[in-house]
Amino acid sequence: MTKHKYLEDVTTLTLNTDKCVGCGLCEIVCPHGVFEMAKGKAYLADKNSCIECGACALNCPAKALNVNPGVG
């Protein structure tokens, strides 16, 4: 199956790694594999696959993620 991509470099998703507590919830809830964990922190492994659903930001206990669903 082909992995679908969103439009390149238009997503409003941002990750503040200084706030990230490394819980991994973003990686779990993201339906498109945008996040991966490394060294106890999340990072944007495939930002252009973000569909701006907002699941990551809604589930982030540290409020390290921000996305404006439907804008990008």
All heavy atoms as TSV, in Angstrom:
chain	resi	resn	atom	element	x	y	z
A	1	MET	N	N	0.842	-1.189	0.000
A	1	MET	CA	C	0.000	0.000	0.000
A	1	MET	C	C	0.883	1.247	0.000
A	1	MET	O	O	1.866	1.322	0.718
A	1	MET	CB	C	-0.904	-0.003	1.231
A	1	MET	CG	C	-1.893	1.130	1.232
A	1	MET	SD	S	-3.244	0.807	2.370
A	1	MET	CE	C	-3.090	2.198	3.439
A	2	THR	N	N	0.541	2.206	-0.789
A	2	THR	CA	C	1.279	3.463	-0.882
A	2	THR	C	C	0.980	4.337	0.317
A	2	THR	O	O	-0.166	4.474	0.723
A	2	THR	CB	C	0.886	4.218	-2.165
A	2	THR	OG1	O	1.127	3.377	-3.281
A	2	THR	CG2	C	1.678	5.493	-2.313
A	3	LYS	N	N	2.022	4.934	0.880
A	3	LYS	CA	C	1.821	5.862	1.980
A	3	LYS	C	C	1.462	7.228	1.398
A	3	LYS	O	O	2.199	7.784	0.597
A	3	LYS	CB	C	3.079	5.989	2.830
A	3	LYS	CG	C	2.872	6.894	4.013
A	3	LYS	CD	C	3.998	6.817	4.998
A	3	LYS	CE	C	3.714	7.818	6.094
A	3	LYS	NZ	N	4.261	7.485	7.345
A	4	HIS	N	N	0.305	7.724	1.792
A	4	HIS	CA	C	-0.150	9.013	1.276
A	4	HIS	C	C	0.503	10.151	2.040
A	4	HIS	O	O	0.721	10.073	3.241
A	4	HIS	CB	C	-1.674	9.118	1.398
A	4	HIS	CG	C	-2.375	8.123	0.545
A	4	HIS	ND1	N	-2.503	8.266	-0.813
A	4	HIS	CD2	C	-2.965	6.946	0.851
A	4	HIS	CE1	C	-3.140	7.236	-1.306
A	4	HIS	NE2	N	-3.433	6.408	-0.316
A	5	LYS	N	N	0.822	11.203	1.349
A	5	LYS	CA	C	1.421	12.399	1.939
A	5	LYS	C	C	0.460	13.560	1.795
A	5	LYS	O	O	-0.313	13.642	0.856
A	5	LYS	CB	C	2.720	12.770	1.217
A	5	LYS	CG	C	3.809	11.758	1.334
A	5	LYS	CD	C	4.536	11.909	2.618
A	5	LYS	CE	C	5.746	10.992	2.640
A	5	LYS	NZ	N	6.467	11.088	3.856
A	6	TYR	N	N	0.532	14.459	2.748
A	6	TYR	CA	C	-0.217	15.696	2.701
A	6	TYR	C	C	0.577	16.651	1.813
A	6	TYR	O	O	1.638	16.311	1.299
A	6	TYR	CB	C	-0.363	16.227	4.127
A	6	TYR	CG	C	-1.464	17.239	4.340
A	6	TYR	CD1	C	-2.731	17.057	3.839
A	6	TYR	CD2	C	-1.219	18.382	5.086
A	6	TYR	CE1	C	-3.733	17.972	4.058
A	6	TYR	CE2	C	-2.221	19.306	5.318
A	6	TYR	CZ	C	-3.468	19.093	4.796
A	6	TYR	OH	O	-4.456	20.015	5.016
A	7	LEU	N	N	0.103	17.838	1.602
A	7	LEU	CA	C	0.850	18.820	0.825
A	7	LEU	C	C	2.152	19.156	1.544
A	7	LEU	O	O	2.171	19.350	2.753
A	7	LEU	CB	C	0.014	20.087	0.637
A	7	LEU	CG	C	-1.293	19.895	-0.132
A	7	LEU	CD1	C	-2.109	21.179	-0.097
A	7	LEU	CD2	C	-1.034	19.464	-1.546
A	8	GLU	N	N	3.224	19.243	0.816
A	8	GLU	CA	C	4.538	19.450	1.408
A	8	GLU	C	C	4.680	20.825	2.053
A	8	GLU	O	O	4.343	21.846	1.462
A	8	GLU	CB	C	5.616	19.262	0.339
A	8	GLU	CG	C	6.992	19.139	0.925
A	8	GLU	CD	C	8.016	18.670	-0.089
A	8	GLU	OE1	O	7.658	17.867	-0.965
A	8	GLU	OE2	O	9.162	19.123	0.023
A	9	ASP	N	N	5.169	20.827	3.280
A	9	ASP	CA	C	5.511	22.035	4.049
A	9	ASP	C	C	4.342	22.994	4.278
A	9	ASP	O	O	4.537	24.210	4.315
A	9	ASP	CB	C	6.666	22.783	3.377
A	9	ASP	CG	C	7.935	21.945	3.331
A	9	ASP	OD1	O	8.170	21.165	4.268
A	9	ASP	OD2	O	8.685	22.071	2.355
A	10	VAL	N	N	3.124	22.486	4.444
A	10	VAL	CA	C	1.994	23.367	4.722
A	10	VAL	C	C	1.339	23.109	6.078
A	10	VAL	O	O	0.539	23.911	6.527
A	10	VAL	CB	C	0.902	23.312	3.623
A	10	VAL	CG1	C	1.450	23.777	2.299
A	10	VAL	CG2	C	0.278	21.949	3.531
A	11	THR	N	N	1.656	22.010	6.727
A	11	THR	CA	C	1.015	21.691	7.999
A	11	THR	C	C	1.361	22.732	9.069
A	11	THR	O	O	2.454	23.298	9.078
A	11	THR	CB	C	1.388	20.277	8.486
A	11	THR	OG1	O	0.667	19.998	9.683
A	11	THR	CG2	C	2.864	20.149	8.735
A	12	THR	N	N	0.411	22.975	9.951
A	12	THR	CA	C	0.616	23.936	11.036
A	12	THR	C	C	1.190	23.270	12.283
A	12	THR	O	O	1.377	23.931	13.290
A	12	THR	CB	C	-0.714	24.614	11.415
A	12	THR	OG1	O	-1.637	23.618	11.886
A	12	THR	CG2	C	-1.301	25.369	10.228
A	13	LEU	N	N	1.486	21.992	12.214
A	13	LEU	CA	C	1.989	21.237	13.357
A	13	LEU	C	C	3.336	21.762	13.832
A	13	LEU	O	O	4.256	21.937	13.039
A	13	LEU	CB	C	2.130	19.760	12.973
A	13	LEU	CG	C	2.764	18.844	14.009
A	13	LEU	CD1	C	1.880	18.735	15.253
A	13	LEU	CD2	C	3.012	17.472	13.402
A	14	THR	N	N	3.429	22.011	15.148
A	14	THR	CA	C	4.706	22.373	15.757
A	14	THR	C	C	4.910	21.539	17.011
A	14	THR	O	O	3.954	21.185	17.703
A	14	THR	CB	C	4.789	23.870	16.132
A	14	THR	OG1	O	3.727	24.196	17.033
A	14	THR	CG2	C	4.718	24.754	14.892
A	15	LEU	N	N	6.142	21.239	17.310
A	15	LEU	CA	C	6.524	20.474	18.488
A	15	LEU	C	C	7.582	21.253	19.247
A	15	LEU	O	O	8.621	21.607	18.699
A	15	LEU	CB	C	7.082	19.104	18.080
A	15	LEU	CG	C	7.801	18.299	19.154
A	15	LEU	CD1	C	6.852	17.928	20.298
A	15	LEU	CD2	C	8.414	17.049	18.541
A	16	ASN	N	N	7.296	21.531	20.521
A	16	ASN	CA	C	8.261	22.191	21.391
A	16	ASN	C	C	8.960	21.104	22.198
A	16	ASN	O	O	8.421	20.613	23.197
A	16	ASN	CB	C	7.548	23.180	22.316
A	16	ASN	CG	C	8.499	23.944	23.207
A	16	ASN	OD1	O	9.597	23.492	23.497
A	16	ASN	ND2	N	8.068	25.110	23.649
A	17	THR	N	N	10.146	20.691	21.767
A	17	THR	CA	C	10.846	19.593	22.427
A	17	THR	C	C	11.262	19.928	23.850
A	17	THR	O	O	11.467	19.029	24.661
A	17	THR	CB	C	12.071	19.136	21.613
A	17	THR	OG1	O	12.918	20.254	21.365
A	17	THR	CG2	C	11.650	18.505	20.299
A	18	ASP	N	N	11.380	21.202	24.179
A	18	ASP	CA	C	11.717	21.588	25.549
A	18	ASP	C	C	10.585	21.234	26.514
A	18	ASP	O	O	10.831	20.920	27.676
A	18	ASP	CB	C	12.007	23.091	25.647
A	18	ASP	CG	C	13.296	23.480	24.952
A	18	ASP	OD1	O	14.195	22.619	24.838
A	18	ASP	OD2	O	13.406	24.636	24.521
A	19	LYS	N	N	9.347	21.268	26.023
A	19	LYS	CA	C	8.190	20.918	26.858
A	19	LYS	C	C	7.898	19.417	26.877
A	19	LYS	O	O	7.228	18.925	27.764
A	19	LYS	CB	C	6.934	21.644	26.360
A	19	LYS	CG	C	6.912	23.119	26.640
A	19	LYS	CD	C	5.570	23.693	26.196
A	19	LYS	CE	C	5.431	25.153	26.511
A	19	LYS	NZ	N	4.109	25.672	26.082
A	20	CYS	N	N	8.381	18.692	25.878
A	20	CYS	CA	C	8.081	17.266	25.736
A	20	CYS	C	C	8.574	16.487	26.953
A	20	CYS	O	O	9.727	16.630	27.372
A	20	CYS	CB	C	8.729	16.716	24.471
A	20	CYS	SG	S	8.460	14.942	24.222
A	21	VAL	N	N	7.691	15.649	27.518
A	21	VAL	CA	C	8.042	14.824	28.682
A	21	VAL	C	C	8.323	13.375	28.273
A	21	VAL	O	O	8.588	12.534	29.139
A	21	VAL	CB	C	6.955	14.890	29.778
A	21	VAL	CG1	C	6.833	16.288	30.335
A	21	VAL	CG2	C	5.612	14.397	29.256
A	22	GLY	N	N	8.236	13.075	26.994
A	22	GLY	CA	C	8.583	11.745	26.507
A	22	GLY	C	C	7.568	10.657	26.796
A	22	GLY	O	O	7.924	9.481	26.844
A	23	CYS	N	N	6.301	11.015	26.943
A	23	CYS	CA	C	5.269	10.015	27.265
A	23	CYS	C	C	4.946	9.107	26.078
A	23	CYS	O	O	4.472	7.993	26.261
A	23	CYS	CB	C	4.004	10.695	27.775
A	23	CYS	SG	S	3.096	11.630	26.526
A	24	GLY	N	N	5.156	9.576	24.858
A	24	GLY	CA	C	4.915	8.777	23.666
A	24	GLY	C	C	3.475	8.740	23.178
A	24	GLY	O	O	3.166	8.044	22.213
A	25	LEU	N	N	2.587	9.485	23.819
A	25	LEU	CA	C	1.190	9.475	23.390
A	25	LEU	C	C	1.005	9.990	21.971
A	25	LEU	O	O	0.166	9.478	21.230
A	25	LEU	CB	C	0.316	10.273	24.359
A	25	LEU	CG	C	0.014	9.593	25.693
A	25	LEU	CD1	C	-0.729	10.547	26.621
A	25	LEU	CD2	C	-0.786	8.333	25.476
A	26	CYS	N	N	1.786	10.959	21.571
A	26	CYS	CA	C	1.665	11.485	20.202
A	26	CYS	C	C	1.943	10.385	19.184
A	26	CYS	O	O	1.222	10.256	18.191
A	26	CYS	CB	C	2.586	12.677	19.993
A	26	CYS	SG	S	4.324	12.355	20.368
A	27	GLU	N	N	2.955	9.599	19.448
A	27	GLU	CA	C	3.306	8.507	18.538
A	27	GLU	C	C	2.185	7.456	18.493
A	27	GLU	O	O	1.870	6.921	17.436
A	27	GLU	CB	C	4.610	7.855	18.990
A	27	GLU	CG	C	5.096	6.771	18.069
A	27	GLU	CD	C	6.392	6.153	18.525
A	27	GLU	OE1	O	6.656	6.077	19.755
A	27	GLU	OE2	O	7.155	5.725	17.649
A	28	ILE	N	N	1.558	7.215	19.620
A	28	ILE	CA	C	0.487	6.217	19.708
A	28	ILE	C	C	-0.774	6.669	18.980
A	28	ILE	O	O	-1.385	5.896	18.251
A	28	ILE	CB	C	0.173	5.899	21.186
A	28	ILE	CG1	C	1.358	5.186	21.831
A	28	ILE	CG2	C	-1.100	5.066	21.315
A	28	ILE	CD1	C	1.288	5.100	23.345
A	29	VAL	N	N	-1.181	7.923	19.178
A	29	VAL	CA	C	-2.465	8.382	18.634
A	29	VAL	C	C	-2.398	8.890	17.199
A	29	VAL	O	O	-3.424	8.993	16.538
A	29	VAL	CB	C	-3.130	9.466	19.519
A	29	VAL	CG1	C	-3.352	8.948	20.921
A	29	VAL	CG2	C	-2.330	10.755	19.532
A	30	CYS	N	N	-1.225	9.185	16.692
A	30	CYS	CA	C	-1.109	9.720	15.328
A	30	CYS	C	C	-1.440	8.633	14.301
A	30	CYS	O	O	-0.765	7.601	14.247
A	30	CYS	CB	C	0.290	10.258	15.073
A	30	CYS	SG	S	0.493	10.894	13.388
A	31	PRO	N	N	-2.453	8.871	13.464
A	31	PRO	CA	C	-2.838	7.854	12.487
A	31	PRO	C	C	-1.910	7.748	11.278
A	31	PRO	O	O	-2.062	6.840	10.467
A	31	PRO	CB	C	-4.235	8.310	12.046
A	31	PRO	CG	C	-4.228	9.787	12.226
A	31	PRO	CD	C	-3.356	10.032	13.441
A	32	HIS	N	N	-0.933	8.658	11.169
A	32	HIS	CA	C	-0.063	8.661	9.987
A	32	HIS	C	C	1.424	8.552	10.299
A	32	HIS	O	O	2.262	8.829	9.438
A	32	HIS	CB	C	-0.343	9.909	9.136
A	32	HIS	CG	C	-1.651	9.812	8.435
A	32	HIS	ND1	N	-1.788	9.278	7.183
A	32	HIS	CD2	C	-2.906	10.141	8.837
A	32	HIS	CE1	C	-3.056	9.292	6.834
A	32	HIS	NE2	N	-3.755	9.803	7.829
A	33	GLY	N	N	1.782	8.198	11.519
A	33	GLY	CA	C	3.185	7.964	11.847
A	33	GLY	C	C	4.077	9.176	11.759
A	33	GLY	O	O	5.230	9.071	11.370
A	34	VAL	N	N	3.539	10.324	12.129
A	34	VAL	CA	C	4.304	11.566	12.055
A	34	VAL	C	C	5.413	11.600	13.112
A	34	VAL	O	O	6.476	12.153	12.877
A	34	VAL	CB	C	3.365	12.788	12.217
A	34	VAL	CG1	C	4.142	14.083	12.345
A	34	VAL	CG2	C	2.410	12.864	11.037
A	35	PHE	N	N	5.175	10.962	14.255
A	35	PHE	CA	C	6.104	11.044	15.385
A	35	PHE	C	C	6.871	9.748	15.607
A	35	PHE	O	O	6.369	8.662	15.356
A	35	PHE	CB	C	5.336	11.350	16.678
A	35	PHE	CG	C	4.553	12.613	16.611
A	35	PHE	CD1	C	3.227	12.603	16.237
A	35	PHE	CD2	C	5.140	13.833	16.914
A	35	PHE	CE1	C	2.486	13.772	16.160
A	35	PHE	CE2	C	4.412	15.001	16.839
A	35	PHE	CZ	C	3.088	14.973	16.461
A	36	GLU	N	N	8.087	9.907	16.141
A	36	GLU	CA	C	8.879	8.795	16.652
A	36	GLU	C	C	9.542	9.277	17.921
A	36	GLU	O	O	9.648	10.489	18.158
A	36	GLU	CB	C	9.908	8.331	15.631
A	36	GLU	CG	C	9.273	7.626	14.444
A	36	GLU	CD	C	10.277	7.065	13.459
A	36	GLU	OE1	O	11.489	7.007	13.775
A	36	GLU	OE2	O	9.846	6.689	12.358
A	37	MET	N	N	9.972	8.343	18.738
A	37	MET	CA	C	10.633	8.672	19.991
A	37	MET	C	C	12.128	8.382	19.875
A	37	MET	O	O	12.526	7.386	19.272
A	37	MET	CB	C	10.046	7.843	21.131
A	37	MET	CG	C	8.556	8.041	21.356
A	37	MET	SD	S	8.113	9.703	21.869
A	37	MET	CE	C	8.862	9.774	23.478
A	38	ALA	N	N	12.949	9.259	20.457
A	38	ALA	CA	C	14.389	9.056	20.509
A	38	ALA	C	C	14.943	9.792	21.726
A	38	ALA	O	O	14.576	10.949	21.968
A	38	ALA	CB	C	15.065	9.559	19.241
A	39	LYS	N	N	15.753	9.120	22.470
A	39	LYS	CA	C	16.396	9.715	23.644
A	39	LYS	C	C	15.379	10.324	24.601
A	39	LYS	O	O	15.592	11.401	25.156
A	39	LYS	CB	C	17.444	10.749	23.232
A	39	LYS	CG	C	18.566	10.166	22.401
A	39	LYS	CD	C	19.577	11.210	21.997
A	39	LYS	CE	C	20.634	10.573	21.103
A	39	LYS	NZ	N	21.606	11.544	20.623
A	40	GLY	N	N	14.247	9.649	24.764
A	40	GLY	CA	C	13.237	10.089	25.714
A	40	GLY	C	C	12.401	11.283	25.294
A	40	GLY	O	O	11.714	11.876	26.117
A	41	LYS	N	N	12.436	11.634	24.028
A	41	LYS	CA	C	11.672	12.764	23.509
A	41	LYS	C	C	11.029	12.393	22.178
A	41	LYS	O	O	11.536	11.559	21.434
A	41	LYS	CB	C	12.567	13.983	23.260
A	41	LYS	CG	C	13.238	14.548	24.484
A	41	LYS	CD	C	12.326	15.509	25.207
A	41	LYS	CE	C	13.082	16.203	26.338
A	41	LYS	NZ	N	12.306	17.238	26.951
A	42	ALA	N	N	9.912	13.030	21.876
A	42	ALA	CA	C	9.282	12.858	20.575
A	42	ALA	C	C	9.983	13.751	19.558
A	42	ALA	O	O	10.547	14.795	19.909
A	42	ALA	CB	C	7.805	13.246	20.657
A	43	TYR	N	N	9.956	13.320	18.322
A	43	TYR	CA	C	10.434	14.186	17.242
A	43	TYR	C	C	9.555	13.972	16.018
A	43	TYR	O	O	8.859	12.964	15.903
A	43	TYR	CB	C	11.920	13.969	16.945
A	43	TYR	CG	C	12.264	12.673	16.260
A	43	TYR	CD1	C	12.365	12.594	14.870
A	43	TYR	CD2	C	12.501	11.527	16.999
A	43	TYR	CE1	C	12.690	11.413	14.242
A	43	TYR	CE2	C	12.830	10.331	16.381
A	43	TYR	CZ	C	12.919	10.284	15.008
A	43	TYR	OH	O	13.234	9.103	14.387
A	44	LEU	N	N	9.559	14.941	15.135
A	44	LEU	CA	C	8.749	14.887	13.923
A	44	LEU	C	C	9.495	14.071	12.869
A	44	LEU	O	O	10.385	14.581	12.197
A	44	LEU	CB	C	8.456	16.297	13.403
A	44	LEU	CG	C	7.658	17.196	14.346
A	44	LEU	CD1	C	7.589	18.617	13.807
A	44	LEU	CD2	C	6.265	16.634	14.560
A	45	ALA	N	N	9.121	12.810	12.734
A	45	ALA	CA	C	9.793	11.912	11.802
A	45	ALA	C	C	9.303	12.100	10.374
A	45	ALA	O	O	10.056	11.879	9.430
A	45	ALA	CB	C	9.578	10.465	12.242
A	46	ASP	N	N	8.036	12.519	10.230
A	46	ASP	CA	C	7.458	12.669	8.897
A	46	ASP	C	C	6.372	13.742	8.933
A	46	ASP	O	O	5.188	13.456	8.769
A	46	ASP	CB	C	6.889	11.334	8.422
A	46	ASP	CG	C	6.530	11.322	6.951
A	46	ASP	OD1	O	6.768	12.338	6.263
A	46	ASP	OD2	O	5.995	10.303	6.491
A	47	LYS	N	N	6.773	14.977	9.142
A	47	LYS	CA	C	5.837	16.087	9.316
A	47	LYS	C	C	4.881	16.242	8.135
A	47	LYS	O	O	3.715	16.593	8.308
A	47	LYS	CB	C	6.605	17.393	9.546
A	47	LYS	CG	C	5.723	18.574	9.864
A	47	LYS	CD	C	6.543	19.813	10.195
A	47	LYS	CE	C	5.650	21.006	10.468
A	47	LYS	NZ	N	6.417	22.189	10.840
A	48	ASN	N	N	5.332	15.978	6.924
A	48	ASN	CA	C	4.482	16.153	5.751
A	48	ASN	C	C	3.364	15.111	5.649
A	48	ASN	O	O	2.487	15.241	4.801
A	48	ASN	CB	C	5.311	16.157	4.476
A	48	ASN	CG	C	6.096	17.436	4.326
A	48	ASN	OD1	O	5.622	18.514	4.671
A	48	ASN	ND2	N	7.315	17.329	3.837
A	49	SER	N	N	3.367	14.113	6.513
A	49	SER	CA	C	2.266	13.148	6.549
A	49	SER	C	C	1.151	13.599	7.494
A	49	SER	O	O	0.115	12.953	7.576
A	49	SER	CB	C	2.779	11.776	6.981
A	49	SER	OG	O	3.525	11.193	5.940
A	50	CYS	N	N	1.356	14.699	8.184
A	50	CYS	CA	C	0.356	15.216	9.124
A	50	CYS	C	C	-0.896	15.666	8.375
A	50	CYS	O	O	-0.820	16.418	7.405
A	50	CYS	CB	C	0.933	16.392	9.912
A	50	CYS	SG	S	-0.243	17.150	11.066
A	51	ILE	N	N	-2.060	15.195	8.842
A	51	ILE	CA	C	-3.333	15.597	8.240
A	51	ILE	C	C	-4.070	16.598	9.128
A	51	ILE	O	O	-5.238	16.887	8.917
A	51	ILE	CB	C	-4.223	14.373	7.948
A	51	ILE	CG1	C	-4.534	13.611	9.230
A	51	ILE	CG2	C	-3.593	13.499	6.877
A	51	ILE	CD1	C	-5.630	12.561	9.077
A	52	GLU	N	N	-3.383	17.109	10.136
A	52	GLU	CA	C	-3.919	18.129	11.048
A	52	GLU	C	C	-5.213	17.687	11.730
A	52	GLU	O	O	-6.130	18.473	11.912
A	52	GLU	CB	C	-4.119	19.453	10.322
A	52	GLU	CG	C	-2.830	20.047	9.823
A	52	GLU	CD	C	-2.987	21.405	9.176
A	52	GLU	OE1	O	-4.051	21.718	8.618
A	52	GLU	OE2	O	-2.012	22.179	9.248
A	53	CYS	N	N	-5.262	16.430	12.153
A	53	CYS	CA	C	-6.456	15.939	12.849
A	53	CYS	C	C	-6.516	16.457	14.284
A	53	CYS	O	O	-7.585	16.526	14.879
A	53	CYS	CB	C	-6.507	14.415	12.822
A	53	CYS	SG	S	-5.227	13.582	13.794
A	54	GLY	N	N	-5.359	16.795	14.862
A	54	GLY	CA	C	-5.309	17.350	16.208
A	54	GLY	C	C	-5.210	16.330	17.321
A	54	GLY	O	O	-5.145	16.694	18.491
A	55	ALA	N	N	-5.191	15.034	16.999
A	55	ALA	CA	C	-5.139	13.997	18.029
A	55	ALA	C	C	-3.893	14.127	18.905
A	55	ALA	O	O	-3.970	13.942	20.121
A	55	ALA	CB	C	-5.188	12.615	17.389
A	56	CYS	N	N	-2.780	14.449	18.320
A	56	CYS	CA	C	-1.533	14.570	19.091
A	56	CYS	C	C	-1.626	15.698	20.119
A	56	CYS	O	O	-1.310	15.511	21.299
A	56	CYS	CB	C	-0.351	14.769	18.167
A	56	CYS	SG	S	-0.467	16.227	17.090
A	57	ALA	N	N	-2.059	16.853	19.680
A	57	ALA	CA	C	-2.144	18.015	20.575
A	57	ALA	C	C	-3.176	17.800	21.673
A	57	ALA	O	O	-2.957	18.188	22.826
A	57	ALA	CB	C	-2.468	19.270	19.773
A	58	LEU	N	N	-4.286	17.165	21.337
A	58	LEU	CA	C	-5.326	16.907	22.340
A	58	LEU	C	C	-4.865	15.924	23.409
A	58	LEU	O	O	-5.340	15.966	24.536
A	58	LEU	CB	C	-6.592	16.371	21.662
A	58	LEU	CG	C	-7.375	17.376	20.838
A	58	LEU	CD1	C	-8.500	16.678	20.072
A	58	LEU	CD2	C	-7.951	18.469	21.719
A	59	ASN	N	N	-3.950	15.033	23.062
A	59	ASN	CA	C	-3.496	14.008	23.998
A	59	ASN	C	C	-2.170	14.319	24.673
A	59	ASN	O	O	-1.742	13.570	25.544
A	59	ASN	CB	C	-3.399	12.662	23.271
A	59	ASN	CG	C	-4.757	12.068	23.026
A	59	ASN	OD1	O	-5.350	11.489	23.927
A	59	ASN	ND2	N	-5.274	12.242	21.817
A	60	CYS	N	N	-1.523	15.403	24.316
A	60	CYS	CA	C	-0.221	15.748	24.896
A	60	CYS	C	C	-0.402	16.363	26.286
A	60	CYS	O	O	-0.913	17.483	26.410
A	60	CYS	CB	C	0.523	16.722	23.993
A	60	CYS	SG	S	2.148	17.179	24.636
A	61	PRO	N	N	0.019	15.662	27.340
A	61	PRO	CA	C	-0.163	16.195	28.692
A	61	PRO	C	C	0.710	17.410	28.988
A	61	PRO	O	O	0.397	18.197	29.880
A	61	PRO	CB	C	0.211	15.021	29.597
A	61	PRO	CG	C	1.154	14.207	28.790
A	61	PRO	CD	C	0.699	14.360	27.360
A	62	ALA	N	N	1.793	17.580	28.238
A	62	ALA	CA	C	2.721	18.690	28.473
A	62	ALA	C	C	2.413	19.899	27.593
A	62	ALA	O	O	3.087	20.911	27.690
A	62	ALA	CB	C	4.155	18.222	28.218
A	63	LYS	N	N	1.427	19.762	26.725
A	63	LYS	CA	C	1.072	20.849	25.789
A	63	LYS	C	C	2.282	21.247	24.933
A	63	LYS	O	O	2.498	22.412	24.620
A	63	LYS	CB	C	0.511	22.070	26.516
A	63	LYS	CG	C	-0.690	21.757	27.396
A	63	LYS	CD	C	-1.850	21.288	26.582
A	63	LYS	CE	C	-3.066	21.024	27.453
A	63	LYS	NZ	N	-3.870	19.911	27.019
A	64	ALA	N	N	3.069	20.230	24.529
A	64	ALA	CA	C	4.247	20.474	23.710
A	64	ALA	C	C	3.930	20.534	22.220
A	64	ALA	O	O	4.778	20.900	21.420
A	64	ALA	CB	C	5.277	19.360	23.953
A	65	LEU	N	N	2.694	20.188	21.873
A	65	LEU	CA	C	2.286	20.168	20.469
A	65	LEU	C	C	1.214	21.183	20.191
A	65	LEU	O	O	0.351	21.439	21.035
A	65	LEU	CB	C	1.751	18.776	20.111
A	65	LEU	CG	C	2.809	17.697	20.133
A	65	LEU	CD1	C	2.188	16.331	20.308
A	65	LEU	CD2	C	3.625	17.749	18.856
A	66	ASN	N	N	1.284	21.760	19.006
A	66	ASN	CA	C	0.272	22.716	18.576
A	66	ASN	C	C	-0.044	22.429	17.112
A	66	ASN	O	O	0.845	22.217	16.305
A	66	ASN	CB	C	0.776	24.148	18.734
A	66	ASN	CG	C	-0.311	25.161	18.454
A	66	ASN	OD1	O	-1.449	24.977	18.868
A	66	ASN	ND2	N	0.031	26.215	17.748
A	67	VAL	N	N	-1.337	22.418	16.805
A	67	VAL	CA	C	-1.779	22.241	15.431
A	67	VAL	C	C	-3.106	22.955	15.273
A	67	VAL	O	O	-3.935	22.966	16.174
A	67	VAL	CB	C	-1.882	20.738	15.040
A	67	VAL	CG1	C	-2.926	20.012	15.835
A	67	VAL	CG2	C	-2.098	20.571	13.554
A	68	ASN	N	N	-3.275	23.590	14.141
A	68	ASN	CA	C	-4.523	24.289	13.860
A	68	ASN	C	C	-5.263	23.461	12.815
A	68	ASN	O	O	-5.058	23.654	11.615
A	68	ASN	CB	C	-4.224	25.703	13.347
A	68	ASN	CG	C	-5.445	26.588	13.364
A	68	ASN	OD1	O	-6.549	26.150	13.657
A	68	ASN	ND2	N	-5.248	27.848	13.030
A	69	PRO	N	N	-6.112	22.527	13.261
A	69	PRO	CA	C	-6.746	21.588	12.337
A	69	PRO	C	C	-7.476	22.257	11.182
A	69	PRO	O	O	-8.213	23.230	11.376
A	69	PRO	CB	C	-7.737	20.827	13.237
A	69	PRO	CG	C	-7.179	20.948	14.603
A	69	PRO	CD	C	-6.534	22.312	14.641
A	70	GLY	N	N	-7.221	21.750	9.998
A	70	GLY	CA	C	-7.923	22.192	8.812
A	70	GLY	C	C	-7.382	23.418	8.117
A	70	GLY	O	O	-7.904	23.833	7.096
A	71	VAL	N	N	-6.310	24.005	8.632
A	71	VAL	CA	C	-5.777	25.234	8.045
A	71	VAL	C	C	-4.819	24.948	6.906
A	71	VAL	O	O	-4.857	25.593	5.873
A	71	VAL	CB	C	-5.113	26.122	9.115
A	71	VAL	CG1	C	-4.400	27.296	8.492
A	71	VAL	CG2	C	-6.151	26.605	10.107
A	72	GLY	N	N	-3.929	23.979	7.089
A	72	GLY	CA	C	-2.854	23.714	6.129
A	72	GLY	C	C	-3.268	23.058	4.883
A	72	GLY	O	O	-4.293	22.663	4.540
